[in-house]
Structure formats: C-alpha cells, structure tokens
Amino acid sequence: MTLSESICQLLRETGPGRMSNTAYDTAWIARLGEIDQFISNRALDWLCRNQLPDGSWGASEFLYYHDRVICTLAAIIALYKHGKRDRDRIQMEKGKAALERLTSGATRGLMADPGGSTVGFEMIIPTLLTEAQSLGIIQSQDNHILGRLSKKRALKTAMLQGKMISRQVTMAHSAEMAGPDAMHLLDIDNLQERNGSIASNPAATAYFAIQVRPGDAKALEYLRNVIVDDGAPYLSPFDIYERAWVLWNLALAAPFDSDVMKVFRPHLDYLAAAWQPGEGVSFSVDFAPKDGDDTCITYELLSRFGYKVDLEAVLSYEEEDHFRCFTFEANPSISVNFHMLGALRQAGLEVGHPSVQKIIRFLQNAQIDRTFWFDKWHASPYYATTHAVIACSGYADDLARTAVDWILESQLRNGAWGFFPGLPTAEETAYCLQALSLWQRSGHILPGDVLQRGKTWLLDHEDAAYPPLWPGKCLYSPDLIVRSAILSALKLVETA
C-alpha cells in the first residue's frame, strides 16, 4: 500500500473516535452487576485478563504512578463488590498487595510522574479511598499524601462558587467524584448529554447509572454501545477531537493529491459545521463545554483550507499571562499555548503582536533548562517540545532553537526517540521527525542522516501497538491520531 493509500484509509476510518480501553473506565462498568449483569461480567473478564504481573492495573509498558494507582484502586473495588468467582478473589488479593506497595510509596510516586496528575485525580481519589476504606480493602490514608488530597478536592469544588455540576461544566467529566454522599453537588436533571452519557465518559456514566439514577435506560444504552472487546475507552465519542488532530497532523505534510483531498474535505466540513462563533468547539458534539485546544487546532485547519471562522473564538481563551484550555483550569497547558501560537500565526498576526508575545513569554518561563517542555496532556516531553518547534519554525525561531538541539541530541543510536528508558516509540519518533522536517523546511540545516535514520526505524515499527502516553483520568492512546502523526512524519521525510 502506498503512503497516499494509507492516508486515505486512515481518513475513511476517522470519525466517532477510536482509543485504547482503560482499566479505570472498565472497572466502573464492572460495578453494574445488579443492574446489567451481562456487561458487568464482560467488564470483569476484561479486568481479569488485563491485570499486570505485579497485581496492579494500568499502562503495562512503564509505571506512571497516577495512572497505576487510580486504575488499581478502581479495579479492586469492582472485584470486591461484584467478583463472585474464585479467580476474581485471587486477583483481588493480588491487587490489594500491589495497591499497598503503591500507596506506601505515594509521596515519591506522585512527584515522579513527569507530566503531573491525571485528569481529576485529586477529585476522584478521595472518593475511591473512602469507599475502599469502608469496605475494609485498605487502611485509612488520612495522614498520608493520598488522603490529604481531600483538601484539594474541597478547594476545587469551592471554585464552582455555588454553581452545581451540570453538563455545562467540565467537572461533569469527573462526576463520579461526588460518590454516594455528595450528590447534592450534581444538577441531576441537567447532567446527562443527549447520547445518554455523562460528558462522553464511560466511568462517569456508569456512576450515574449506579448511584444517581439507578438503571437509567439511556445511560445503559450508551455503555453497551461503547464496550469493545469487553472493555471501555476513556472517551466515546470524541468525534471533533479525533477529526481535528488527524487532519492537523496530516496537514503538516500538505499538499495532497486529489484522492486524499476527496476524503479529507468531508472532515473539514464536519468541523466547520460544529464551529460556534465566539466559542469554538468541544472535543465532541456530545460534550457541551468548549475548550481552547480543540478550538485553536480547528481554527488553524479551517482557516488554512479556506473556511471562514472567527478569530474572536480563539481569543476568548486569552488570560492575563497565557491562554487557557478550560474554564476553572487549575494549571495551564503548555501544548495548548503552542497550539494557540500556531492559530495566531495562521491568522496572520505578526510575532510582535501583544497576544503572541504573551504566549512567547509564558513558554520561555515554562521551558526546562532551556531545552524542552513537559505538558499535562502527554506523558512524554517530546509531544510539547516537538509541537513547539512546529509552531515556531520560521516564525519565532529563537524560542525553538535549543529545543531542536535537544531533539537532535536525544535521538537513539537506532534512529528512534523515546523518553521512557528502554521504550522508544513510533509515536514519539513520528513527532520528532515532523518537527525536524518542518525546521529544515523553514530554512535550517540538519546534521547528517538524522531524518533517514528515524524514518528507517519508524517504517520497521509503525504497526506496533501504541503505548498509552496520553493522560486522561488514566493513560490512554487515541490510536488514529497517533497513526496520523506517523503517516505525516513519513510523508514529510519523503518530501524533505
């Protein structure tokens, strides 16, 4: 299959969103035993098949502490409450031993995760810990760092300033944090999306069907539809998110032939139809709150391909010293600000424009040792750092120059890139090849055969399973988005 044919095939598969299953979301579906035993048993089977050798659950390729703790805790609770078979009990006991090891090293573990906390960790963990303690699964964590997260939870709920959690508030995505005792925080009649989900998230929806409106028909129908191979993904659907990022990656390698554009254009039309003037877009038409990341990427795409979209929607995410992703955001995203830089560049703003300079100052202050950036939306620094180079090449070169040096110096002998020891990945290698190709295209010289060595390794590993490097409530992989980065990188190097 030619590269063009592979791109066309990817675009035909792009749509509602495809990502890896997660232990956390699957564990919540496993709790539906008294309400829907069939899908509960399927989820329990998935948990049993996907327990890691040390007894824990989560990403198998490397240890990301937040991911491993929340997945293991959720899985053990599900097995304790609904696992009736002997093997369920055996695996629960292995899980308890693994969780005890994890919690005993919580202080160091939490600090070790390079990208920081997973989504809603400080909101959800206190609720799960309380439940696990009441069941006798673990001892009290009140005086330990995990137990003290309840204070952060209280501070974040105070940010609602008296508002209730509805489908209009991003906190709905972590609705299960309310548990059985704080449902007064939920605007129950205005929480559910039209597809029956709570914020397009299986875990939050399962919680809703178990404790908020037990047996809710629309919620159960949604959950039955999202199960794949007995497990559940972190998000479903994420139709705008997947389309926007697949197209953005591929567009880096434009122009395309007519065959590609024939399947590319309908996705642009879909994004244009979803655009809301003054607000932008969300990750899905079935998720009410809009966000800065999907908005700026969609703006850049639509503007580049001749669609009329308003810059005011992008600028609505501007804060005093950065651009935000979500309302009530606790800490800014590095990559969102690079993506905003790309959108403002596409809009024709000069590098001296105050909004552009604001982003540059923010990113200069966030760079680690003037080499690379970490971001909360990805476990690897290659994601934010390569997107920095992409946004800055030929526009704000000085901001990216030392990052390019770091990328070049960190290439492995086999031609690949990978942040976690012993784990070079096709995803990270693709990001580096994208960035370096565009840096070269903007007039800079690259040393030797850096691109060709990377391409050779990538061709040999492009079809390998993608490790989950994206933090949601736990780690996941948006497979088609990763695939689009790989195909984009291969085309960029081919035409370099």
C-alpha positions in Angstrom: 0.0 0.0 0.0 1.4 3.4 -1.0 1.6 6.2 1.6 -1.2 8.1 -0.2 -3.4 5.0 0.0 -2.6 4.6 3.7 -3.6 8.2 4.4 -6.9 7.6 2.5 -7.6 4.5 4.5 -6.9 6.4 7.8 -9.3 9.2 6.8 -12.0 6.7 5.9 -11.7 5.2 9.5 -11.6 8.6 11.2 -14.9 9.7 12.8 -16.5 8.9 16.2 -13.1 8.3 17.7 -11.1 5.2 18.5 -8.8 4.7 21.5 -7.5 2.0 23.7 -9.6 0.6 26.6 -8.7 1.6 30.1 -8.9 -0.3 33.4 -10.4 2.6 35.2 -13.5 3.1 32.9 -13.9 -0.7 32.6 -13.8 -1.1 36.4 -16.8 1.3 36.7 -18.8 -0.7 34.2 -17.9 -3.9 36.1 -19.9 -2.3 39.1 -23.2 -2.7 37.2 -23.7 -6.2 38.5 -27.2 -5.8 40.0 -28.3 -3.5 37.1 -26.8 -5.2 34.0 -25.1 -8.4 34.8 -24.1 -9.1 31.2 -22.0 -6.1 30.6 -20.7 -6.2 34.2 -19.4 -9.7 33.7 -17.8 -8.7 30.4 -16.0 -5.9 32.2 -14.9 -8.2 35.0 -13.5 -10.6 32.4 -11.5 -7.7 30.8 -10.1 -6.7 34.2 -9.0 -10.3 34.9 -7.3 -10.6 31.5 -5.5 -7.3 31.9 -4.2 -7.4 35.4 -0.4 -6.8 35.3 2.1 -9.4 36.6 2.7 -7.4 39.8 -1.0 -7.4 40.6 -1.8 -3.8 39.6 -3.7 -2.4 36.6 -2.8 0.5 34.3 -0.3 1.1 31.5 1.9 -2.0 31.2 4.9 -0.6 29.3 6.0 1.7 32.1 5.0 3.0 35.5 3.1 6.2 35.6 2.1 6.5 39.3 -1.2 8.4 39.0 -2.4 6.0 36.3 -1.4 2.9 38.2 -3.0 4.0 41.5 -6.4 5.0 40.2 -6.7 2.0 37.8 -5.7 -0.4 40.6 -8.0 1.1 43.2 -11.0 1.2 40.9 -10.4 -2.4 39.7 -10.1 -3.8 43.2 -13.3 -2.1 44.4 -15.1 -3.6 41.4 -13.8 -7.1 42.0 -14.5 -6.9 45.7 -18.1 -5.8 45.2 -19.0 -7.9 42.1 -16.4 -10.6 41.6 -18.0 -13.9 42.6 -15.7 -16.4 41.0 -12.6 -17.9 42.7 -10.3 -16.3 40.2 -11.9 -12.9 40.9 -11.0 -13.2 44.6 -7.5 -14.4 43.9 -6.8 -11.5 41.5 -8.4 -9.1 44.0 -5.9 -10.2 46.7 -3.0 -9.8 44.3 -4.4 -6.3 43.5 -4.6 -5.4 47.2 -1.0 -6.3 47.7 0.0 -4.2 44.7 -2.1 -1.3 46.0 -0.4 -1.5 49.4 3.0 -1.2 47.7 1.8 1.7 45.6 0.3 3.7 48.5 3.4 3.1 50.7 5.4 5.0 48.1 2.9 7.6 47.3 4.9 10.7 48.1 7.8 9.8 45.8 5.5 8.3 43.2 3.3 11.3 42.8 6.3 13.6 42.3 8.0 11.2 39.9 5.3 11.4 37.1 6.8 13.9 34.6 3.5 15.1 33.2 2.0 15.5 36.7 -1.5 14.5 37.8 -4.0 12.7 35.6 -7.4 14.4 35.0 -9.5 14.8 38.1 -7.1 12.7 40.3 -7.4 15.0 43.3 -11.2 14.9 42.9 -11.7 11.2 42.4 -9.1 9.6 44.6 -10.5 10.8 47.9 -13.9 9.3 47.0 -12.4 6.0 46.0 -10.3 5.9 49.1 -13.2 6.5 51.3 -15.1 3.7 49.7 -12.2 1.3 49.8 -11.7 2.0 53.5 -15.3 1.4 54.3 -15.1 -1.9 52.5 -12.0 -2.8 54.5 -9.9 -3.1 51.4 -7.2 -0.7 52.6 -6.3 1.1 55.8 -7.0 4.8 56.4 -4.9 7.1 54.3 -6.0 10.3 56.2 -2.5 11.1 57.3 -0.8 10.2 54.1 -0.4 12.2 50.9 -3.3 10.4 49.1 -5.6 11.0 52.0 -4.7 14.7 52.1 -5.9 15.2 48.6 -9.4 15.7 50.0 -8.3 19.3 50.8 -7.6 19.9 47.1 -10.9 18.4 46.3 -12.6 20.8 48.6 -10.8 23.8 47.1 -11.7 22.8 43.6 -15.4 22.3 44.4 -15.3 25.8 46.0 -14.3 27.2 42.6 -17.9 26.4 41.5 -18.9 29.4 43.6 -22.3 27.9 44.4 -22.9 26.6 40.9 -24.0 22.9 40.6 -22.2 20.5 38.3 -24.1 20.2 35.1 -23.3 19.2 31.5 -22.2 22.8 31.0 -19.3 22.4 33.5 -16.2 20.4 32.7 -16.3 18.9 36.2 -19.1 16.7 34.9 -16.4 14.7 33.3 -15.4 13.5 36.8 -19.0 13.3 38.2 -18.1 10.1 40.0 -16.1 12.1 42.4 -19.4 13.0 44.1 -19.7 9.4 45.3 -22.8 8.4 47.3 -22.6 11.3 49.8 -22.1 14.4 47.7 -24.7 14.1 45.0 -26.1 17.5 46.1 -23.3 18.9 44.0 -24.9 17.5 40.9 -27.5 19.2 38.8 -29.0 15.8 38.1 -31.7 17.0 35.6 -29.1 18.8 33.5 -26.2 16.4 33.8 -26.8 13.9 31.0 -25.8 14.6 27.4 -28.3 13.8 24.6 -26.5 10.5 23.8 -27.1 9.3 27.4 -23.6 9.8 28.6 -22.2 12.0 31.3 -19.5 14.1 29.4 -18.9 11.3 26.9 -17.1 9.3 29.7 -17.9 5.7 30.5 -16.8 5.9 34.1 -18.9 9.0 34.9 -21.9 7.4 33.0 -21.6 4.1 34.9 -21.6 6.0 38.2 -24.7 7.9 37.0 -26.5 4.6 36.2 -25.4 3.0 39.5 -25.9 5.7 42.1 -27.6 8.8 40.6 -30.3 7.3 38.5 -30.1 3.6 39.0 -30.8 1.7 35.8 -31.2 4.8 33.7 -32.0 3.4 30.2 -30.2 6.0 28.1 -27.0 5.7 30.2 -27.1 1.9 29.9 -27.6 2.0 26.2 -24.6 4.4 25.8 -22.5 2.0 27.9 -23.5 -1.1 25.9 -22.5 0.8 22.7 -19.0 1.8 23.9 -17.8 -1.6 25.0 -15.2 -3.0 22.7 -13.6 -6.4 23.4 -15.3 -6.4 26.9 -13.5 -3.2 27.9 -14.3 0.5 27.7 -12.3 3.5 26.4 -11.7 6.8 28.3 -13.8 8.9 25.8 -16.6 8.0 23.4 -17.4 9.7 21.2 -14.7 12.2 20.6 -15.6 13.0 17.0 -14.2 16.6 16.8 -11.1 15.8 18.7 -10.2 12.8 16.5 -11.0 14.6 13.3 -9.2 17.8 14.2 -6.0 16.1 15.3 -5.9 13.6 12.5 -6.3 16.4 9.9 -3.9 18.7 11.7 -1.1 16.1 11.7 -1.7 15.2 8.1 -1.9 18.9 7.0 1.6 19.4 8.2 2.7 17.3 5.2 0.4 19.0 2.6 -0.2 19.4 -0.3 -2.1 16.3 -1.1 -3.3 14.7 -4.3 -6.9 14.7 -5.3 -7.6 11.2 -3.9 -6.6 12.3 -0.4 -8.5 15.6 -0.6 -11.6 13.7 -1.6 -11.7 12.0 1.8 -10.0 14.9 3.7 -12.6 17.6 2.8 -15.7 16.0 4.4 -14.0 16.0 7.7 -13.3 19.7 7.3 -17.0 20.2 6.5 -17.8 18.4 9.8 -15.6 20.6 11.8 -16.9 23.7 10.1 -20.5 22.7 11.0 -19.5 22.2 14.6 -17.9 25.6 14.9 -19.7 28.0 17.2 -18.8 31.7 16.7 -17.3 33.3 19.7 -16.8 29.9 21.4 -15.1 27.5 19.0 -15.6 23.7 19.5 -15.5 21.0 22.1 -13.9 17.6 21.8 -17.3 16.2 20.7 -20.7 17.5 19.6 -22.0 15.5 22.5 -20.0 17.4 25.1 -21.3 20.9 25.9 -18.2 22.9 27.2 -15.9 24.2 24.6 -12.1 24.1 25.0 -9.2 26.1 23.8 -7.1 23.2 22.4 -9.7 21.8 20.0 -10.8 25.4 19.2 -7.3 26.6 18.1 -6.4 23.5 16.2 -9.8 23.6 14.4 -9.4 27.3 13.7 -5.9 26.7 12.2 -7.2 23.9 10.0 -10.3 25.6 8.7 -8.6 28.9 8.1 -5.8 27.2 6.2 -8.2 25.4 3.9 -10.3 28.5 3.1 -13.2 28.2 5.6 -14.5 31.4 7.3 -14.0 31.2 11.0 -13.8 33.9 13.6 -10.6 34.6 15.4 -12.6 36.0 18.3 -13.4 32.4 19.3 -9.7 31.7 19.7 -9.1 35.0 21.6 -11.9 34.2 24.0 -9.5 31.8 25.8 -6.9 34.5 26.5 -6.0 35.1 30.1 -3.7 37.7 31.7 -0.5 35.8 31.0 -1.4 32.8 28.9 -4.2 31.1 27.0 -6.4 28.6 28.9 -7.8 25.2 27.8 -10.9 25.0 30.1 -12.7 27.3 32.4 -11.8 26.7 36.1 -8.4 25.3 34.9 -6.1 24.7 37.8 -2.9 24.8 35.9 -2.2 26.0 32.3 -1.3 23.7 29.5 2.0 24.2 27.7 0.9 22.5 24.5 -2.3 24.5 24.3 -0.3 27.6 24.2 1.9 26.3 21.4 -1.2 25.4 19.5 -2.6 28.8 20.1 0.6 30.3 18.7 0.0 28.2 15.6 -3.5 29.5 15.3 -2.5 33.2 15.8 0.3 32.6 13.2 -2.3 31.2 10.7 -4.5 34.2 11.4 -1.7 36.5 10.2 -0.7 38.1 13.5 2.9 39.3 13.5 5.3 37.9 16.1 5.3 41.3 17.8 1.6 41.2 18.4 0.8 41.5 22.2 -1.1 38.2 22.3 1.7 36.4 20.5 4.3 38.0 22.8 2.3 36.9 25.8 2.5 33.3 24.7 6.2 33.5 24.0 6.9 34.9 27.5 4.8 32.3 29.1 6.6 29.5 27.2 10.0 30.9 27.8 9.3 30.8 31.5 8.0 27.2 31.3 10.9 25.8 29.4 13.0 23.4 31.5 16.7 24.3 31.4 16.2 26.0 28.0 15.9 22.6 26.4 12.4 21.0 26.5 8.8 21.3 27.8 6.6 19.0 29.7 2.8 19.2 29.4 -0.1 17.9 31.4 -1.8 16.4 28.2 1.0 14.0 27.4 3.4 11.8 29.4 6.4 12.4 27.1 8.2 15.8 26.7 8.6 15.0 23.0 4.9 15.9 22.5 5.0 19.5 23.8 8.6 20.1 22.6 8.0 19.0 19.0 4.8 21.0 18.8 6.9 24.0 20.0 9.2 23.5 17.0 6.3 23.1 14.6 4.6 26.3 15.8 7.8 28.4 15.9 9.7 27.3 12.8 10.2 30.3 10.6 8.1 32.4 13.0 9.7 32.5 16.4 12.9 30.5 15.8 14.7 31.7 18.9 12.1 30.1 21.2 12.6 26.7 19.5 16.3 26.6 18.7 17.6 24.9 21.9 14.6 22.5 21.7 15.8 21.4 18.3 19.2 20.8 19.7 17.7 18.7 22.5 15.7 16.6 20.0 18.8 16.0 17.9 21.0 15.1 20.8 18.4 12.7 22.3 18.0 10.6 19.1 18.9 7.0 19.9 21.5 5.1 18.0 18.9 3.0 16.2 17.3 6.3 14.9 14.3 6.3 17.2 13.2 8.6 20.1 11.6 7.7 23.4 11.5 9.3 26.8 11.0 6.3 29.0 14.1 4.1 29.3 14.1 1.2 27.0 10.9 2.2 25.3 11.4 4.0 22.0 8.0 4.5 20.4 6.7 5.1 16.9 4.6 7.9 18.3 7.5 9.9 19.8 9.7 9.2 16.8 7.0 10.5 14.5 6.7 13.7 16.5 10.4 14.3 16.2 10.5 13.6 12.5 7.6 16.0 12.0 9.3 18.8 13.9 12.8 18.3 12.4 11.4 18.1 8.8 9.5 21.4 9.3 12.5 23.0 10.9 14.5 22.0 7.8 11.7 23.2 5.5 11.9 26.7 7.1 15.5 27.0 6.0 17.5 25.4 8.8 20.2 22.8 8.3 20.0 19.4 9.9 23.1 17.3 10.6 23.8 14.1 8.6 21.2 11.4 8.1 19.1 12.2 11.2 15.8 12.1 9.2 16.5 9.0 7.2 17.6 7.0 10.3 14.5 8.0 12.0 12.3 7.1 9.0 14.0 3.7 8.7 13.3 2.8 12.3 9.7 4.2 12.0 8.9 2.1 8.9 10.0 -1.0 10.9 7.8 -0.2 13.9 4.8 1.8 12.5 2.4 -1.1 13.1 3.4 -1.9 16.7 0.9 -1.4 19.4 0.9 2.2 20.7 1.8 2.6 24.4 -0.8 4.8 26.2 1.0 8.1 26.6 -2.0 10.4 26.9 -3.2 11.3 30.4 -7.0 11.3 30.9 -8.2 10.1 34.2 -5.7 7.3 33.4 -3.4 6.9 30.5 -4.8 6.1 27.1 -3.9 6.1 23.4 -6.0 7.8 20.7 -4.9 5.3 18.1 -5.9 7.0 14.9 -4.4 10.3 16.0 -1.1 8.6 16.7 -1.4 6.8 13.3 -1.9 10.2 11.6 1.3 11.6 13.2 3.2 8.5 11.9 1.9 8.9 8.3 2.5 12.6 8.4 6.1 12.1 9.5 6.8 9.5 6.8 5.4 11.9 4.1 7.4 14.9 5.4 10.7 13.0 5.4 9.8 11.5 1.9 9.5 15.1 0.6 12.3 16.7 2.6 
